[in-house]
């Protein structure tokens, strides 16, 4: 189990970098371990960086990191952490998938930060486990792997699988590891050294509260938007939303105009289009399936709305050249 006492010191953590990985969670994994070593003046942890073929890997911010070896150079007892970032579905490598499957069969502790959970899921090593992923990637992950229990937590530790949502949540996950293996006092010292106090619990939400995000605390408005967010695939009509909130449709309209400067219908449409863009960029779902997943029964209507909002069609969003779309040559058609 990930948080068990290490078999021997130093405990080895092996990071596998994937093209366009996100830098922040990678440093959030390494720095707590370095500072724990520094504080106790003992090598509790060591770490190494690996890649497919041992080649240098460019992060999403353009910084190139040198790998210390190929996948086969990873210690048999090392914790394995897959680190990826944007466009993860474009970087699913068969060699990495096969290596992860083999590693899982030998009982290794395997984890991921940021979108690395996509790669673990693709390899089948998250089957029967709980995991988490960055909130921006959550819709795409749920659509691609409906059988996997994915949460919106900061991080998840489920026996010998561990995942963090990205960003500084990897820091909280590693502080949890340090606390379990070497005591909460050491974890607290490390947290203070990186000015990260208090240590967040794994179940804390990734995003700001809805009132903070929309800049309004009107309880009925917040409740209505929560209903919208929970019903993107099968949108609710304004009359149903109003009735659930104990309002008339006219009062519903005035509420949205006052606080959000748009109609409820427009706000709902924008939520669905934002989810659609996330699915287009983060999954291999067909465009027509993206449309259906976001509540558009008419493919042409989806394409029209998408272009009006983002100034490009769903196909152009994916960089698909004109005339090479899924069984169609019409710019407005999705199916």
C-alpha angles and dihedrals in degrees: 000000000000096000097043120117109276117258090229139354133288097041108219120226115190118197119202110204119209124197113279092016117170112253101209099065091046092056088041088060097047104039098060089052092049092049093047088055091047095050097050092036089230134101102251092154140024128185140197135191122228139177139179105288091000090271126152112268127212118221122220088261091058097252111135118221123201117229121223093214151330124285091269090062092067115115115252092236098042124119105242119218121185110209119196138145138176123018091015092162088063092056102053101133120194092217091056092044092052092045091052092049091051091046091051091053090057092055099252122164104248128185145157142210127216110343093351086103087073090061093046090050091049089053090051094237093123094057107127093011135102117238142166137219136185112293091240090058096040097094093050093046092050091050094047097043108026092161094061121087103235120177135193093237125129090246139347128214112189112171107289095355124080132174135176128200094235135253113058093342086088087062091057090048093053092045087054089052092050091048092051095046103035107014138275093267092066091045090052092050091051091047090053091048091058092040090245107134135183102029109238122235116242093243095059115117120260097218134058115263116279093249089054092049096050096035094235135095101195101139096216093048091050091049093050093050090049088055090050093050091049093050108046097126093051105025119211120232120249089247092056092046091049093048092050090052094046093247137120117245089250091054089048090053093049092048093056093042091052099048105024104024093230139081120268089244091055093046091050091049091052091052090053093047092050090053089048092054090050091053093046093053100038106037141044093232113138115256092247091054090049088053092051092046089056098049101263111135092178115063093201091051090051091051092048094049092045093052092047091053102037100025091237136072123255090255094052088049087063093043094247110159120238111276095022099087127126102293097319141090098195116104092214096047124092102180 
